[in-house]
Amino acid sequence: MSRVTPRAARLAAWIAIPAALVASGVVVSTASYSAFSATTVNPTDNWTAGSVALTDDDNNTALFTANNLKPGSTGANCITVTSTGSLPSTVKLYGTNAATSKDLAANINLTVEQGTGGGFGSCTGFTPATTSGSLYSGTLAGFGSSSTNFATGVGTWAPTGTASESRVYRLTYTVSSTTPNTVQGGTASMGLTWEAQNS
């Protein structure tokens, strides 16, 4: 059985140190080469939806509250509608929840015009956008039954979406001079809706 002398043990330890250093160098060298890399970056991408938006200046007040009507009674009022959306759109006007009794709506003539000037409560300075005719001219009953949604609505306004835009609408009613006696005490009502859809 051979004996390892202290001198031989010390010699073996000194020989082991350079071998370990050589081995660790190989590992570091290999790791350095494997760390080579390259990237290119596209900045954070973002998506934001555009909008269509309409407001009006009626302060939640009806255009007309007309009582004690008779043949020949007439009235007019204007309302300003403003588009603040960011998308190009088309704006249409239509009636909602039309109702009547004793056929009054069929005996009220209604004219709807689009233009500029004036505003809710006053049509002073109103100028129609076109001389070719109104958006609608017929009976209140006819408007309430024929223009009931965006597809059947009236209007030629097409906001660009690049800035706030406004249009004034003038509505004029006249009770027909031929309204029959049977209409006495009759009622008529209808809401008005302006709707914008992006184009």
Disulfide bonds with the S-S distance in Angstrom:
Cys78-Cys123 2.08
